[in-house]
Amino acid sequence: MNPEPRGILAAIGNTPLVELEKIIPGFPGRIFAKLEKFNPGGSIKDRPALTMLHHKIVSGELQPGRSVVIESSSGNLAIGIAQICKYYGLRFICVVDAKTTGQNIALLRAYGATIEQVTDRDPETGEYLPVRIRRVRELVEQTPHGYWPNQYANLLNARAHERTVKEIIDALDGRVDYLFCATSSFGTLRGCADHIRARGLPTKVIAVDAVGSAIFDGQCPAPRIIPGHGSSVRPPLMDPGAATEVVHVTDLECIVACRQLMERESILVGGSSGATISALTRTGPRIPDGATCVAIFPDGGERYLDTIFSDAWILAHFGEVTHLWKSSSDGRI
């Protein structure tokens, strides 16, 4: 078997880097966005999905018709894994929860994945993730030749993103002063920070976490409704030294920034992408003139049309807030 990814999988990576000229009026530097929606599976999670599985497929550890990949995911990683498993003829069981959107479940089924949905929350944290992970462990024990990539602890998750940040740095001739990166499994942030530190680059890494997430500062988990941003448990990949600074963003701030990106830049993105822009806006007054800032946009907004881009959904959860993106002119909530 060719050691290099082939077919559609060879299209993973080398995503566009575009300059944002309107999102924060009067910003004294330059802002770029790394658009990970252009990976073939639609998100940044294609990168770790490929990195965690491809070497095992090439080595023969994972064999079509025999091996079963089992993973927990809120959506994007699952779709990336499902695409790879379909390409190589591997069976995939994905453990999701009640917050996983109907669209993502439909995409997984289209790729031939088997869906295991947990409906009960963990009694201690009130979150689904601990229950999902327990169910994965049960399935691995029960399934002959089952393999759990374990995105939460697998260093290959992080290593996939050394390429992500290298693409950014190369495109900007080494001039990246601030990198804004949303957190969940900690793979993207860890990989980017590891690459920057290993090369002694002066880039400041800003971790963008969710209010209610347990990743940083020992926060107690609190209810969150934007999937894929933050975590109810601290992931094993978490490295407290990876980030220069941490900014916590609310669900509403994510939504407003996503809507502002659509209104001002005509870019349709998901909640964690909006979170990076919200954090950049808040950090802006402390950023020196002429600085180059990059925000990683993990996915597009097509999978959030029934939530973030639904006025009815927003009204039901937050009340009448459309004025926050329709009338604001300074990029702030």
N, C-alpha and C positions, 0 to 999 in steps of 0.2 A: 504494500500500500504506500502511496506517495506520502512522505512525511509532512508535506505542506497541505493546508486546507485547499480543497478544490471546489469547483462549481459555485453555488451561491455563497458558500462559506468563505470563499476567497475574497468576497466583497466586504467582510467585516473589517472595520477600521478605516483610517484615512477619511474621516468625516469632515464636512466643511467647517471652517472658522470664519465667521462673518462679523463685521463691525456694526455695532449698535450706535446709531447717531442721534436717536430721538428719545430714548427711554428715560434719561435723566437730563432734562434741559439745563444747560449751563455747566455741565460736568467739565472740570478743568483738565481731564485726561482723555484717554481712549478706552473704550469698552468693547470687548469682543466676546462672542458666544460660540462655544464648541457644540455644534448641533448633532447630537448623538442619535437623533431620530432617523438619520440617514443610514444607519446600519440596517442590514436586510431584515432583521427581526423587529426593527422599530425602536430600539433603545440601546443604551450603553451596556446593558446586561448581556448583549451578544458577546462582548469581549471576554468576560470571565467564563461565560458558558462554554465558549470554544476552548479557552485555556485550560479549564478544569477537566474537560472531557477528551480533547483531541489526542493528547499524548497517550492516554490509556487505550484509545481506539487503535492508534498506530501500533502500539506495543502488543496488542492482542489481549490485553486484560479485560477489555469490554468487547464482547463478540455478538454480532447480529444473530437474532434467534435464540440467544441464550441469556445474555445479561439484561438486567432491568435497572434502569436509573431511577432513583427515588429522591425527590427533593421537596423542600418547603419553599413557597414563594407567594408573594402578594400579586404577582402578575408578570412583570417584565423578564425576570430571570427565567421563569417557567417557559415563557414563549421562546426565549433564546435556546433553552435546552431542548424544547420540543422540536424546534426546527432542525437542530443538529441530530437528534435521535431519529427523526423521520428520514433525514438524508442518509444516515448510516444503517437504517433498519433496526434500531434498538427500541425496545419497549420503554416507555416513560410513564411513571406514576407521579402525579403532582399533588401535593397536599396544600390546599388553599383553605380560606376561611370565609365567613359570611360577608366580609367587606370586599372580597374580590368581585370585580364588576362582571356583569353578565357578558359583556363584550369580550373580556379577557378569557372567560371560561369557554365562550364560543370559539375563540381563536385556538385555544389549546385543543379543543375537540377536533377542530379542522386539521390540526397537525397530527391527530391520532393519539393524543395523550389520554391516559386514564385519570379521571378526577376523583380525588378523595377530599371531601369538604368537611372541616370540623365546624360545629355549630355552637359548642359550649366554650365559654371563656375560662381562663385559668382563675381559680377562686382566690389565689393570693394576689395576683397583679391586676385582675380584671381584663386581661388582654388575651388575644388569640394565639400569639406567637408561641408561648410555651407549650400550648396544647398541640399546635402544628408540629413542633419539634418532637414531642413525645410520640405523636402518631407516626412520624417518619421512622423513628427508632424501632417502633413495633413492626412496621412494614418491612424494614430491612431484616429484622430477625426472622420474620415469617416467610420471606421471599427468597427462594434459591437463586443465587448469583445476583442478589440485589446489591446495588452500589449507591451510596449517599455521597455526592460531591461535597456537601456541607459548606455552603457559601459563607457561613458565619465564622468558620475557623480555618478554611483552606487558604493557605498563603498564595496559591495560584490565582485566587480571586484578586488579591492586591497586585500581584505581578503583572496581570493583564493590563493594568492602568499605568504601568511605567511607559508603555507605548503611547497611551492616551496623552500623557503630559509631554512626552517627547515630540509628538506631532505638533502640539501647541507651541512649544519652545522653538522648534525648527521653523515653523511658519512665521514666527515673529522675530527671527534672527537672534534668539536668546533673550529678548527684552520682554520679560513678564514680571511685573512688579508685585501684582496681587493675583492669586488664584482663588476663586470662590467655588467651593465644592460642597454639595449637599451630602448628608450622611444617612446610612441605613445599616447595611452590613459592614460598613467601614472599609470595604474593598477599594473603592475609587480613591478616597482620601488617603488611605495608607499607601497605595501604590504610587500616587502622585507625589506624596511627601517623601517616600523612600527614594524616588528618582532624583528629586530636587536636592535632598540632603547628600546623597551619594556623590553628586557632582558639584557640591559646594555652591549651588546657585543662591542668589539673594532673594528669590521669590518668597513672598509672605503667603502662607497657605491659610485661608480663612475657612474654617469648618462651619457649615450652615446646618444647624440641627433644629428639630421641631420642639416647640414648647410642649411639654408633656412627655418628651423622650427621656429614656434613662441612660443614654450613651455617656453624657458628660456630667460632671459636677454632682453625681450621685442623686440626681433628681428622682423623685418617685414618679412612676408612670402615671400619666393622666390621659383621659380620652382624646383621641385624635381621629380625624375623618379623612385626611389626605393620605392615600396609600403610598407606600414606598418611601416615605420621608420620616426619619427618626426610627426609633426602636423601643419596644417595651422592656428589652433586656440589653445589657451591655455586651456587644459581640466580642468573641475571643480575639478577633483581629484588631480590636481597639488599641491604639497606641496613643497615650496621653501627650506624647511629645510631637505628634505628627502635625498638629495645628499651631500656628502662631497665635491665633485668636479664634474664639467660638462665638457665634451669633445665633441666638434662638429666635425662631420665626413662628408666628401663630398660623393656624389654618387660614384665617381670613387674610392675613398678609400675603400668604402664598397665592390665594385666589385673586386678590387685587392686582398683584404684580403680573400674574398671567394675563389678566384682562388688559392691563396697561401695555403689555408687550404686543397684544393683538391690536389695540387701538393705535399705538404709536409706531410699531415696527412691522406690523402685519406678520407676526410670527406666532404660530399656534403651538404652545408647549404645555407640558404637564406641571403638576403642583411643585415638585422639587426644583424644577427650573425657575419657577416664579420665586421660590424661596431664596435662590441665589441672588436674584435681582433685588429683592427686598432687603437682603443683608448688605448688598453693595450700596444701596441707597442710604441705609442707616450709617454705614461706614464712611460714605462719601466725604463728609466735612473734614475727616482726618486724613484723607488721602492727598499726598502732595500733588501740586500742579504738574501736569505732563506725565503722570504715571500711566502705565499700561495695565489694564485690569482684564482678566478673563474669567467668565462664568461658564462652568460646564452645565449644559442643558441635557439631562439624562434621557429625556424622551419627548415626543410630540404630544399635542393636545387631542389627537383624534380619539384616544381611549378615555377622554374625560368630557366628552360632549354631553353626557347625561348628568354630569356633576359640575365641575368648575365652569363649564361654558353653557350651563343651563340656568337661565334666570329663575325658573320655578324652583329648582333645587336650592339655589343660593337663598332665595326668599324664605324657603322652609327652614333652613338651618341658621341663617344670620339676620333675617329681616331685610328691609329695604336698604341696600348698601350700594346700589349702582352708581350713586353720585361719587363714590370714592375713586372710580376710574374714569368716569365720564366728564367730571368737571375739574379734577385736580390737574394742575399744570406743572407742578414742580417734582413729580415723581414720588411724592411721599403720601402715606396714608394719613 
